[in-house]
Amino acid sequence: MKNGFVKVAAMTMKIKVADPKHNADMVCQKLLEAYEKDAKVIVFPELCLTGYTCGDLFLQGLLLEEALVQLHRVADATEGHAALVFVGLPVEKDGRLYNVAAVLCDGSIIGMVPKSYIPGYGEASEGRYFVEGNKEVEFFNLDGEDIPFGTNVLFTCNTVK
């Protein structure tokens, strides 16, 4: 932090639809660029781990499982860095599919923010696959750990200086 300000980075990259491993590789590469420029808040596009245009592939368990595996790999790439990182992916919770931004900090997944407004018109047929997230914070059990899941969550990073 310098004079009360932090550097924010909005990152984008070429992805491959339905290839979470490749997309996680690209996210990790872009993270390195953001770290070099001392960014403290780093934001990636929605559904960047799978691609936005997966269509009916969003309903395949294998894609959802691999996206979570790769999210853990991206989280590992945040270890030792004082930054909040937001990465988009589809997540199934209680039998419902959400378009979420996972929040990562210092090697951990610290929360998930589901998309609130799901378009269901024209080319944006997200309503076919995803449901809107709740404002009320619930918890999502990820590998035995409960993390906040909702739109009304405040995230902090105490290590930013």
Disulfide bonds with the S-S distance in Angstrom:
none
